[in-house]
Amino acid sequence: MEVFKTEQLITEQAEGEKLYLEFLRHESMSMGLYILPVGGVDPQQPHNEDEVYYIISGQGQIDVGNETQPVQPGSIVFVAAHVPHKFHTITEELKILVFFAPPESTPTN
């Protein structure tokens, strides 16, 4: 069993120099914490894996393909592999749990 505490992950991510902190990697999936500041720019490129975002806190919008949706605490967004997507119009710092299946091939950001 592996157990993680969100507040500890937030502290660890803040101590690093990247927006994304991968904290779990197994053969079938990987997980990370992604934090984007107010007015921030999301530098993501499409991934080779399916991805699910769970918004822990914050407010903003996400573009997936040619659709735009607002996100707030409790939002869950699925993005299929290879589909362009970006968070934008971030009005309150976004703290996001990210699930990749299979594991992300090259963690970035």
MARLUM-630304 format. One record per residue: y, z, x of N, C-alpha, C in turn; residue in one letter; residue number from 1. Coordinates in pm, 1 decimal, padded with zeros to 6 digits, always signed. Layout:
REM residues N
{n.c2: Y, n.c3: Z, n.c1: X, ca.c2: Y, ca.c3: Z, ca.c1: X, c.c2: Y, c.c3: Z, c.c1: X, residu: A, num: NUM}
...
END
This chain:
REM residues 109
{n.c2: -00117.5, n.c3: +00000.0, n.c1: +00084.9, ca.c2: +00000.0, ca.c3: +00000.0, ca.c1: +00000.0, c.c2: +00123.7, c.c3: +00000.0, c.c1: +00089.4, residu: M, num: 1}
{n.c2: +00221.5, n.c3: -00075.6, n.c1: +00046.6, ca.c2: +00352.4, ca.c3: -00074.6, ca.c1: +00111.6, c.c2: +00455.1, c.c3: -00040.9, c.c1: +00005.1, residu: E, num: 2}
{n.c2: +00542.8, n.c3: +00053.9, n.c1: +00036.5, ca.c2: +00645.2, ca.c3: +00097.0, ca.c1: -00057.6, c.c2: +00781.1, c.c3: +00083.7, c.c1: +00009.8, residu: V, num: 3}
{n.c2: +00877.2, n.c3: +00031.4, n.c1: -00062.4, ca.c2: +01011.4, ca.c3: +00010.0, ca.c1: -00009.3, c.c2: +01112.8, c.c3: +00075.9, c.c1: -00101.7, residu: F, num: 4}
{n.c2: +01219.2, n.c3: +00128.5, n.c1: -00044.4, ca.c2: +01328.7, ca.c3: +00185.9, ca.c1: -00121.6, c.c2: +01449.0, c.c3: +00094.5, c.c1: -00109.3, residu: K, num: 5}
{n.c2: +01503.6, n.c3: +00054.9, n.c1: -00223.2, ca.c2: +01614.2, ca.c3: -00040.6, ca.c1: -00225.6, c.c2: +01730.3, c.c3: +00006.0, c.c1: -00139.1, residu: T, num: 6}
{n.c2: +01770.8, n.c3: +00131.6, n.c1: -00151.4, ca.c2: +01886.3, ca.c3: +00181.4, ca.c1: -00074.3, c.c2: +01861.2, c.c3: +00171.8, c.c1: +00075.6, residu: E, num: 7}
{n.c2: +01737.2, n.c3: +00198.1, n.c1: +00118.9, ca.c2: +01703.9, ca.c3: +00186.3, ca.c1: +00261.2, c.c2: +01712.3, c.c3: +00040.5, c.c1: +00306.4, residu: Q, num: 8}
{n.c2: +01665.4, n.c3: -00052.0, n.c1: +00223.4, ca.c2: +01672.8, ca.c3: -00195.0, ca.c1: +00256.1, c.c2: +01818.1, c.c3: -00240.5, c.c1: +00264.6, residu: L, num: 9}
{n.c2: +01902.3, n.c3: -00191.1, n.c1: +00173.4, ca.c2: +02044.3, ca.c3: -00227.5, ca.c1: +00174.3, c.c2: +02108.9, c.c3: -00180.4, c.c1: +00304.0, residu: I, num: 10}
{n.c2: +02076.4, n.c3: -00059.1, n.c1: +00347.7, ca.c2: +02129.9, ca.c3: -00005.6, ca.c1: +00473.1, c.c2: +02082.9, c.c3: -00089.2, c.c1: +00591.5, residu: T, num: 11}
{n.c2: +01953.9, n.c3: -00122.6, n.c1: +00593.9, ca.c2: +01898.5, ca.c3: -00202.5, ca.c1: +00703.1, c.c2: +01962.5, c.c3: -00341.3, c.c1: +00708.3, residu: E, num: 12}
{n.c2: +01981.3, n.c3: -00403.3, n.c1: +00591.7, ca.c2: +02044.2, ca.c3: -00535.5, ca.c1: +00588.4, c.c2: +02187.0, c.c3: -00527.0, c.c1: +00640.1, residu: Q, num: 13}
{n.c2: +02260.1, n.c3: -00423.1, n.c1: +00602.3, ca.c2: +02399.8, ca.c3: -00407.1, ca.c1: +00644.1, c.c2: +02411.6, c.c3: -00388.3, c.c1: +00794.7, residu: A, num: 14}
{n.c2: +02310.0, n.c3: -00331.2, n.c1: +00857.3, ca.c2: +02312.4, ca.c3: -00309.5, ca.c1: +01001.5, c.c2: +02283.9, c.c3: -00437.4, c.c1: +01080.0, residu: E, num: 15}
{n.c2: +02229.0, n.c3: -00538.2, n.c1: +01013.9, ca.c2: +02199.5, ca.c3: -00665.6, ca.c1: +01079.2, c.c2: +02317.9, c.c3: -00759.7, c.c1: +01070.4, residu: G, num: 16}
{n.c2: +02299.5, n.c3: -00879.7, n.c1: +01124.1, ca.c2: +02407.6, ca.c3: -00978.3, ca.c1: +01126.0, c.c2: +02381.9, c.c3: -01093.6, c.c1: +01029.6, residu: E, num: 17}
{n.c2: +02278.3, n.c3: -01083.2, n.c1: +00947.1, ca.c2: +02243.3, ca.c3: -01192.0, ca.c1: +00855.9, c.c2: +02257.3, c.c3: -01147.9, c.c1: +00711.4, residu: K, num: 18}
{n.c2: +02275.4, n.c3: -01245.5, n.c1: +00623.3, ca.c2: +02284.4, ca.c3: -01219.7, ca.c1: +00480.2, c.c2: +02149.1, c.c3: -01181.6, c.c1: +00421.2, residu: L, num: 19}
{n.c2: +02039.3, n.c3: -01226.2, n.c1: +00486.5, ca.c2: +01904.6, ca.c3: -01211.9, ca.c1: +00432.3, c.c2: +01820.6, c.c3: -01123.4, c.c1: +00522.8, residu: Y, num: 20}
{n.c2: +01751.3, n.c3: -01027.8, n.c1: +00463.3, ca.c2: +01659.6, ca.c3: -00939.8, ca.c1: +00534.2, c.c2: +01521.2, c.c3: -00956.7, c.c1: +00474.0, residu: L, num: 21}
{n.c2: +01430.0, n.c3: -01017.6, n.c1: +00549.0, ca.c2: +01291.9, ca.c3: -01023.7, ca.c1: +00502.6, c.c2: +01227.3, c.c3: -00888.7, c.c1: +00531.1, residu: E, num: 22}
{n.c2: +01162.3, n.c3: -00831.0, n.c1: +00430.3, ca.c2: +01099.7, ca.c3: -00700.9, ca.c1: +00451.5, c.c2: +00951.0, c.c3: -00698.8, c.c1: +00418.5, residu: F, num: 23}
{n.c2: +00897.3, n.c3: -00808.9, n.c1: +00366.5, ca.c2: +00755.1, ca.c3: -00815.2, ca.c1: +00334.9, c.c2: +00705.1, c.c3: -00956.2, c.c1: +00360.2, residu: L, num: 24}
{n.c2: +00590.0, n.c3: -00967.3, n.c1: +00429.8, ca.c2: +00528.3, ca.c3: -01097.5, ca.c1: +00453.4, c.c2: +00377.7, c.c3: -01081.8, c.c1: +00448.9, residu: R, num: 25}
{n.c2: +00315.2, n.c3: -01156.4, n.c1: +00357.2, ca.c2: +00169.7, ca.c3: -01162.1, ca.c1: +00345.6, c.c2: +00130.7, c.c3: -01309.1, c.c1: +00332.7, residu: H, num: 26}
{n.c2: +00001.0, n.c3: -01335.8, n.c1: +00335.8, ca.c2: -00045.5, ca.c3: -01474.6, ca.c1: +00325.8, c.c2: +00000.0, c.c3: -01542.9, c.c1: +00197.6, residu: E, num: 27}
{n.c2: +00009.8, n.c3: -01467.9, n.c1: +00089.2, ca.c2: +00038.5, ca.c3: -01528.0, ca.c1: -00040.6, c.c2: +00186.6, c.c3: -01529.3, c.c1: -00077.7, residu: S, num: 28}
{n.c2: +00269.4, n.c3: -01444.7, n.c1: -00011.7, ca.c2: +00409.4, ca.c3: -01434.5, ca.c1: -00051.9, c.c2: +00491.9, c.c3: -01364.6, c.c1: +00054.7, residu: M, num: 29}
{n.c2: +00624.1, n.c3: -01374.7, n.c1: +00040.6, ca.c2: +00716.4, ca.c3: -01294.9, ca.c1: +00121.5, c.c2: +00829.5, c.c3: -01249.0, c.c1: +00030.0, residu: S, num: 30}
{n.c2: +00897.4, n.c3: -01141.9, n.c1: +00073.9, ca.c2: +01009.3, ca.c3: -01087.9, ca.c1: -00003.8, c.c2: +01123.6, c.c3: -01053.8, c.c1: +00090.2, residu: M, num: 31}
{n.c2: +01244.4, n.c3: -01059.9, n.c1: +00033.5, ca.c2: +01360.4, ca.c3: -01023.1, ca.c1: +00111.7, c.c2: +01472.7, c.c3: -00973.1, c.c1: +00023.9, residu: G, num: 32}
{n.c2: +01574.8, n.c3: -00921.4, n.c1: +00089.7, ca.c2: +01696.4, ca.c3: -00876.8, ca.c1: +00024.2, c.c2: +01808.4, c.c3: -00967.7, c.c1: +00071.4, residu: L, num: 33}
{n.c2: +01880.3, n.c3: -01026.6, n.c1: -00022.8, ca.c2: +01988.4, ca.c3: -01120.3, ca.c1: +00005.6, c.c2: +02115.7, c.c3: -01060.7, c.c1: -00051.5, residu: Y, num: 34}
{n.c2: +02219.1, n.c3: -01046.6, n.c1: +00031.6, ca.c2: +02344.9, ca.c3: -00988.6, ca.c1: -00014.5, c.c2: +02457.9, c.c3: -01086.1, c.c1: +00014.9, residu: I, num: 35}
{n.c2: +02532.7, n.c3: -01119.2, n.c1: -00090.1, ca.c2: +02646.3, ca.c3: -01210.8, ca.c1: -00079.3, c.c2: +02773.2, c.c3: -01138.2, c.c1: -00122.4, residu: L, num: 36}
{n.c2: +02878.9, n.c3: -01143.3, n.c1: -00039.9, ca.c2: +03002.9, ca.c3: -01071.7, ca.c1: -00072.4, c.c2: +03085.1, c.c3: -01143.4, c.c1: -00179.5, residu: P, num: 37}
{n.c2: +03181.2, n.c3: -01070.8, n.c1: -00235.3, ca.c2: +03276.7, ca.c3: -01130.0, ca.c1: -00329.8, c.c2: +03339.6, c.c3: -01251.9, c.c1: -00264.2, residu: V, num: 38}
{n.c2: +03340.7, n.c3: -01363.5, n.c1: -00335.5, ca.c2: +03399.7, ca.c3: -01486.6, ca.c1: -00283.7, c.c2: +03318.3, c.c3: -01551.9, c.c1: -00173.7, residu: G, num: 39}
{n.c2: +03199.1, n.c3: -01499.8, n.c1: -00145.9, ca.c2: +03116.5, ca.c3: -01550.1, ca.c1: -00036.0, c.c2: +03063.9, c.c3: -01690.1, c.c1: -00060.1, residu: G, num: 40}
{n.c2: +03019.0, n.c3: -01751.1, n.c1: +00049.5, ca.c2: +02960.4, ca.c3: -01885.0, ca.c1: +00046.2, c.c2: +02810.3, c.c3: -01871.2, c.c1: +00071.2, residu: V, num: 41}
{n.c2: +02730.9, n.c3: -01926.6, n.c1: -00016.4, ca.c2: +02585.4, ca.c3: -01923.7, ca.c1: -00005.6, c.c2: +02542.5, c.c3: -02044.0, c.c1: +00078.0, residu: D, num: 42}
{n.c2: +02493.9, n.c3: -02021.8, n.c1: +00202.0, ca.c2: +02461.6, ca.c3: -02133.4, ca.c1: +00291.0, c.c2: +02321.2, c.c3: -02191.5, c.c1: +00273.1, residu: P, num: 43}
{n.c2: +02251.6, n.c3: -02154.3, n.c1: +00167.7, ca.c2: +02112.6, ca.c3: -02196.8, ca.c1: +00151.3, c.c2: +02095.2, c.c3: -02347.7, c.c1: +00142.8, residu: Q, num: 44}
{n.c2: +01979.0, n.c3: -02389.2, n.c1: +00186.8, ca.c2: +01929.4, ca.c3: -02525.1, ca.c1: +00166.7, c.c2: +01802.0, c.c3: -02511.8, c.c1: +00083.6, residu: Q, num: 45}
{n.c2: +01758.0, n.c3: -02618.9, n.c1: +00017.6, ca.c2: +01633.4, ca.c3: -02609.1, ca.c1: -00059.1, c.c2: +01517.9, c.c3: -02560.7, c.c1: +00029.6, residu: P, num: 46}
{n.c2: +01428.5, n.c3: -02484.2, n.c1: -00031.3, ca.c2: +01313.9, ca.c3: -02427.6, ca.c1: +00040.5, c.c2: +01188.2, c.c3: -02508.0, c.c1: +00009.8, residu: H, num: 47}
{n.c2: +01087.1, n.c3: -02489.7, n.c1: +00094.4, ca.c2: +00958.2, ca.c3: -02555.5, ca.c1: +00074.5, c.c2: +00866.6, c.c3: -02475.5, c.c1: -00017.2, residu: N, num: 48}
{n.c2: +00914.3, n.c3: -02360.6, n.c1: -00064.7, ca.c2: +00834.3, ca.c3: -02269.7, ca.c1: -00145.6, c.c2: +00902.1, c.c3: -02244.1, c.c1: -00279.5, residu: E, num: 49}
{n.c2: +00821.7, n.c3: -02207.4, n.c1: -00380.1, ca.c2: +00879.0, ca.c3: -02158.5, ca.c1: -00504.8, c.c2: +00946.8, c.c3: -02024.7, c.c1: -00475.4, residu: D, num: 50}
{n.c2: +01048.5, n.c3: -01993.3, n.c1: -00555.3, ca.c2: +01128.9, ca.c3: -01875.6, ca.c1: -00527.7, c.c2: +01173.1, c.c3: -01811.4, c.c1: -00659.1, residu: E, num: 51}
{n.c2: +01177.1, n.c3: -01677.8, n.c1: -00659.5, ca.c2: +01228.6, ca.c3: -01603.4, ca.c1: -00773.5, c.c2: +01335.7, c.c3: -01508.6, c.c1: -00722.0, residu: V, num: 52}
{n.c2: +01449.5, n.c3: -01506.9, n.c1: -00791.0, ca.c2: +01558.1, ca.c3: -01413.8, ca.c1: -00760.6, c.c2: +01564.0, c.c3: -01308.3, c.c1: -00870.0, residu: Y, num: 53}
{n.c2: +01578.8, n.c3: -01182.0, n.c1: -00829.6, ca.c2: +01604.7, ca.c3: -01072.9, ca.c1: -00923.5, c.c2: +01737.0, c.c3: -01010.3, c.c1: -00881.8, residu: Y, num: 54}
{n.c2: +01835.3, n.c3: -01013.1, n.c1: -00970.2, ca.c2: +01967.5, ca.c3: -00960.1, ca.c1: -00937.8, c.c2: +01965.6, c.c3: -00808.5, c.c1: -00958.0, residu: I, num: 55}
{n.c2: +01982.4, n.c3: -00735.0, n.c1: -00847.5, ca.c2: +01987.8, ca.c3: -00588.5, ca.c1: -00850.8, c.c2: +02124.8, c.c3: -00544.7, c.c1: -00901.7, residu: I, num: 56}
{n.c2: +02229.6, n.c3: -00604.4, n.c1: -00842.7, ca.c2: +02365.9, ca.c3: -00569.9, ca.c1: -00883.1, c.c2: +02457.8, c.c3: -00685.7, c.c1: -00849.4, residu: S, num: 57}
{n.c2: +02576.1, n.c3: -00684.4, n.c1: -00912.9, ca.c2: +02676.0, ca.c3: -00786.3, ca.c1: -00885.6, c.c2: +02691.8, c.c3: -00885.6, c.c1: -00998.3, residu: G, num: 58}
{n.c2: +02788.4, n.c3: -00975.4, n.c1: -00979.1, ca.c2: +02820.8, ca.c3: -01078.6, ca.c1: -01077.9, c.c2: +02850.4, c.c3: -01208.4, c.c1: -01004.3, residu: Q, num: 59}
{n.c2: +02805.8, n.c3: -01317.6, n.c1: -01060.4, ca.c2: +02834.9, ca.c3: -01448.5, ca.c1: -01004.1, c.c2: +02769.4, c.c3: -01556.0, c.c1: -01088.3, residu: G, num: 60}
{n.c2: +02753.2, n.c3: -01671.2, n.c1: -01027.0, ca.c2: +02686.3, ca.c3: -01782.5, ca.c1: -01092.8, c.c2: +02590.1, c.c3: -01845.9, c.c1: -00994.4, residu: Q, num: 61}
{n.c2: +02491.7, n.c3: -01916.9, n.c1: -01048.8, ca.c2: +02398.2, ca.c3: -01991.3, ca.c1: -00965.2, c.c2: +02385.1, c.c3: -02132.2, c.c1: -01020.8, residu: I, num: 62}
{n.c2: +02386.0, n.c3: -02228.9, n.c1: -00930.0, ca.c2: +02353.3, ca.c3: -02367.2, ca.c1: -00963.3, c.c2: +02209.5, c.c3: -02391.0, c.c1: -00919.9, residu: D, num: 63}
{n.c2: +02128.1, n.c3: -02445.4, n.c1: -01009.8, ca.c2: +01991.7, ca.c3: -02486.2, ca.c1: -00978.2, c.c2: +01979.0, c.c3: -02627.9, c.c1: -01029.0, residu: V, num: 64}
{n.c2: +01960.3, n.c3: -02721.9, n.c1: -00935.2, ca.c2: +01963.1, ca.c3: -02861.8, ca.c1: -00974.5, c.c2: +02099.5, c.c3: -02892.1, c.c1: -01032.7, residu: G, num: 65}
{n.c2: +02105.0, n.c3: -02945.4, n.c1: -01154.6, ca.c2: +02234.4, ca.c3: -02976.0, ca.c1: -01217.5, c.c2: +02270.9, c.c3: -02876.5, c.c1: -01327.9, residu: N, num: 66}
{n.c2: +02208.2, n.c3: -02756.8, n.c1: -01325.7, ca.c2: +02238.6, ca.c3: -02652.6, ca.c1: -01423.8, c.c2: +02311.3, c.c3: -02536.9, c.c1: -01357.6, residu: E, num: 67}
{n.c2: +02400.5, n.c3: -02472.4, n.c1: -01432.5, ca.c2: +02472.7, ca.c3: -02354.3, ca.c1: -01386.4, c.c2: +02450.4, c.c3: -02241.4, c.c1: -01485.3, residu: T, num: 68}
{n.c2: +02423.6, n.c3: -02121.4, n.c1: -01432.4, ca.c2: +02404.1, ca.c3: -02004.7, ca.c1: -01517.2, c.c2: +02474.8, c.c3: -01885.1, c.c1: -01454.8, residu: Q, num: 69}
{n.c2: +02532.5, n.c3: -01795.9, n.c1: -01537.0, ca.c2: +02585.6, ca.c3: -01671.1, ca.c1: -01483.3, c.c2: +02469.3, c.c3: -01578.4, c.c1: -01446.8, residu: P, num: 70}
{n.c2: +02490.8, n.c3: -01492.0, n.c1: -01347.0, ca.c2: +02391.8, ca.c3: -01390.7, ca.c1: -01311.2, c.c2: +02459.9, c.c3: -01255.5, c.c1: -01304.9, residu: V, num: 71}
{n.c2: +02385.5, n.c3: -01153.0, n.c1: -01342.4, ca.c2: +02432.6, ca.c3: -01015.3, ca.c1: -01343.1, c.c2: +02308.7, c.c3: -00927.0, c.c1: -01327.6, residu: Q, num: 72}
{n.c2: +02326.1, n.c3: -00794.8, n.c1: -01314.3, ca.c2: +02210.0, ca.c3: -00708.0, ca.c1: -01296.6, c.c2: +02103.3, c.c3: -00733.6, c.c1: -01403.0, residu: P, num: 73}
{n.c2: +01980.6, n.c3: -00748.5, n.c1: -01356.0, ca.c2: +01869.1, ca.c3: -00775.1, ca.c1: -01445.8, c.c2: +01835.7, c.c3: -00921.8, c.c1: -01462.2, residu: G, num: 74}
{n.c2: +01923.5, n.c3: -01013.6, n.c1: -01417.2, ca.c2: +01892.6, ca.c3: -01156.9, ca.c1: -01426.8, c.c2: +01774.6, c.c3: -01189.9, c.c1: -01335.3, residu: S, num: 75}
{n.c2: +01687.4, n.c3: -01277.8, n.c1: -01384.3, ca.c2: +01574.5, ca.c3: -01328.5, ca.c1: -01306.3, c.c2: +01582.1, c.c3: -01480.2, c.c1: -01311.4, residu: I, num: 76}
{n.c2: +01581.8, n.c3: -01542.8, n.c1: -01194.0, ca.c2: +01597.0, ca.c3: -01688.4, ca.c1: -01185.1, c.c2: +01480.9, c.c3: -01745.0, c.c1: -01104.5, residu: V, num: 77}
{n.c2: +01409.5, n.c3: -01842.7, n.c1: -01161.7, ca.c2: +01303.6, ca.c3: -01914.3, ca.c1: -01090.0, c.c2: +01360.5, c.c3: -02044.4, c.c1: -01037.2, residu: F, num: 78}
{n.c2: +01330.7, n.c3: -02075.6, n.c1: -00910.4, ca.c2: +01370.9, ca.c3: -02201.9, ca.c1: -00849.1, c.c2: +01246.5, c.c3: -02264.3, c.c1: -00786.8, residu: V, num: 79}
{n.c2: +01209.9, n.c3: -02382.8, n.c1: -00833.3, ca.c2: +01093.5, ca.c3: -02452.0, ca.c1: -00778.1, c.c2: +01122.8, c.c3: -02501.9, c.c1: -00636.9, residu: A, num: 80}
{n.c2: +01018.2, n.c3: -02517.8, n.c1: -00560.2, ca.c2: +01030.5, ca.c3: -02569.5, ca.c1: -00424.0, c.c2: +01109.0, c.c3: -02699.9, c.c1: -00423.3, residu: A, num: 81}
{n.c2: +01191.5, n.c3: -02717.3, n.c1: -00320.7, ca.c2: +01267.9, ca.c3: -02839.4, ca.c1: -00293.2, c.c2: +01385.9, c.c3: -02864.6, c.c1: -00386.9, residu: H, num: 82}
{n.c2: +01413.2, n.c3: -02775.3, n.c1: -00481.2, ca.c2: +01525.2, ca.c3: -02795.3, ca.c1: -00573.3, c.c2: +01652.0, c.c3: -02734.3, c.c1: -00512.8, residu: V, num: 83}
{n.c2: +01761.4, n.c3: -02811.5, n.c1: -00502.2, ca.c2: +01887.0, ca.c3: -02756.0, ca.c1: -00449.5, c.c2: +01937.1, c.c3: -02642.3, c.c1: -00538.6, residu: P, num: 84}
{n.c2: +01987.9, n.c3: -02537.0, n.c1: -00475.0, ca.c2: +02039.3, ca.c3: -02422.0, ca.c1: -00548.9, c.c2: +02136.1, c.c3: -02343.1, c.c1: -00461.5, residu: H, num: 85}
{n.c2: +02236.5, n.c3: -02282.6, n.c1: -00526.5, ca.c2: +02337.1, ca.c3: -02203.0, ca.c1: -00455.7, c.c2: +02400.2, c.c3: -02103.4, c.c1: -00551.4, residu: K, num: 86}
{n.c2: +02427.9, n.c3: -01983.9, n.c1: -00499.0, ca.c2: +02510.4, ca.c3: -01887.3, ca.c1: -00571.4, c.c2: +02656.1, c.c3: -01919.3, c.c1: -00542.1, residu: F, num: 87}
{n.c2: +02743.2, n.c3: -01894.3, n.c1: -00639.3, ca.c2: +02886.5, ca.c3: -01919.9, ca.c1: -00620.2, c.c2: +02966.0, c.c3: -01836.8, c.c1: -00720.1, residu: H, num: 88}
{n.c2: +03097.5, n.c3: -01845.7, n.c1: -00711.7, ca.c2: +03187.7, ca.c3: -01773.3, ca.c1: -00801.0, c.c2: +03145.7, c.c3: -01625.5, c.c1: -00807.8, residu: T, num: 89}
{n.c2: +03129.0, n.c3: -01566.4, n.c1: -00691.1, ca.c2: +03081.7, ca.c3: -01428.6, ca.c1: -00681.0, c.c2: +03201.4, c.c3: -01335.8, c.c1: -00699.4, residu: I, num: 90}
{n.c2: +03203.5, n.c3: -01264.6, n.c1: -00812.3, ca.c2: +03316.1, ca.c3: -01177.7, ca.c1: -00845.0, c.c2: +03285.8, c.c3: -01030.8, c.c1: -00816.0, residu: T, num: 91}
{n.c2: +03159.2, n.c3: -00998.5, n.c1: -00793.2, ca.c2: +03116.5, ca.c3: -00864.2, ca.c1: -00753.4, c.c2: +02998.5, c.c3: -00884.2, c.c1: -00659.2, residu: E, num: 92}
{n.c2: +03000.2, n.c3: -00817.3, n.c1: -00543.9, ca.c2: +02895.6, ca.c3: -00836.7, ca.c1: -00442.8, c.c2: +02757.5, c.c3: -00845.8, c.c1: -00507.3, residu: E, num: 93}
{n.c2: +02683.2, n.c3: -00952.5, n.c1: -00471.8, ca.c2: +02548.8, ca.c3: -00973.3, ca.c1: -00525.2, c.c2: +02445.9, c.c3: -00912.5, c.c1: -00431.5, residu: L, num: 94}
{n.c2: +02360.2, n.c3: -00827.7, n.c1: -00486.4, ca.c2: +02243.0, ca.c3: -00775.6, ca.c1: -00416.5, c.c2: +02122.4, c.c3: -00832.6, c.c1: -00490.1, residu: K, num: 95}
{n.c2: +02040.9, n.c3: -00907.8, n.c1: -00416.6, ca.c2: +01937.0, ca.c3: -00989.3, ca.c1: -00479.7, c.c2: +01803.4, c.c3: -00966.7, c.c1: -00410.7, residu: I, num: 96}
{n.c2: +01698.8, n.c3: -00936.1, n.c1: -00488.9, ca.c2: +01563.3, ca.c3: -00938.1, ca.c1: -00436.7, c.c2: +01513.0, c.c3: -01081.3, c.c1: -00446.9, residu: L, num: 97}
{n.c2: +01449.8, n.c3: -01128.2, n.c1: -00339.8, ca.c2: +01402.4, ca.c3: -01266.1, ca.c1: -00333.2, c.c2: +01251.6, c.c3: -01264.4, c.c1: -00309.1, residu: V, num: 98}
{n.c2: +01178.8, n.c3: -01338.5, n.c1: -00391.2, ca.c2: +01033.8, ca.c3: -01349.5, ca.c1: -00379.4, c.c2: +01000.4, c.c3: -01495.5, c.c1: -00348.5, residu: F, num: 99}
{n.c2: +00925.0, n.c3: -01521.3, n.c1: -00242.6, ca.c2: +00879.0, ca.c3: -01655.7, ca.c1: -00208.5, c.c2: +00727.6, c.c3: -01661.6, c.c1: -00222.6, residu: F, num: 100}
{n.c2: +00675.8, n.c3: -01770.7, n.c1: -00278.3, ca.c2: +00531.9, ca.c3: -01792.8, ca.c1: -00283.5, c.c2: +00505.0, c.c3: -01941.9, c.c1: -00263.1, residu: A, num: 101}
{n.c2: +00429.5, n.c3: -01977.5, n.c1: -00161.7, ca.c2: +00377.9, ca.c3: -01893.1, ca.c1: -00052.9, c.c2: +00494.0, c.c3: -01838.7, c.c1: +00030.3, residu: P, num: 102}
{n.c2: +00465.0, n.c3: -01763.9, n.c1: +00139.9, ca.c2: +00573.8, ca.c3: -01706.1, ca.c1: +00218.9, c.c2: +00671.9, c.c3: -01812.1, c.c1: +00266.8, residu: P, num: 103}
{n.c2: +00797.0, n.c3: -01773.6, n.c1: +00275.9, ca.c2: +00899.1, ca.c3: -01864.8, ca.c1: +00326.6, c.c2: +00858.1, c.c3: -01912.9, c.c1: +00465.3, residu: E, num: 104}
{n.c2: +00864.8, n.c3: -02043.3, n.c1: +00488.4, ca.c2: +00817.3, ca.c3: -02099.8, ca.c1: +00615.0, c.c2: +00909.0, c.c3: -02067.1, c.c1: +00731.8, residu: S, num: 105}
{n.c2: +01038.8, n.c3: -02069.3, n.c1: +00711.6, ca.c2: +01133.5, ca.c3: -02036.6, ca.c1: +00819.3, c.c2: +01245.8, c.c3: -01953.3, c.c1: +00763.4, residu: T, num: 106}
{n.c2: +01233.7, n.c3: -01820.8, n.c1: +00769.6, ca.c2: +01342.8, ca.c3: -01737.0, ca.c1: +00718.4, c.c2: +01475.0, c.c3: -01772.0, c.c1: +00785.8, residu: P, num: 107}
{n.c2: +01581.9, n.c3: -01785.2, n.c1: +00704.9, ca.c2: +01713.8, ca.c3: -01820.3, ca.c1: +00757.1, c.c2: +01818.1, c.c3: -01729.0, c.c1: +00696.5, residu: T, num: 108}
{n.c2: +01944.8, n.c3: -01760.9, n.c1: +00727.3, ca.c2: +02061.4, ca.c3: -01688.5, ca.c1: +00674.0, c.c2: +02066.6, c.c3: -01551.3, c.c1: +00734.8, residu: N, num: 109}
END
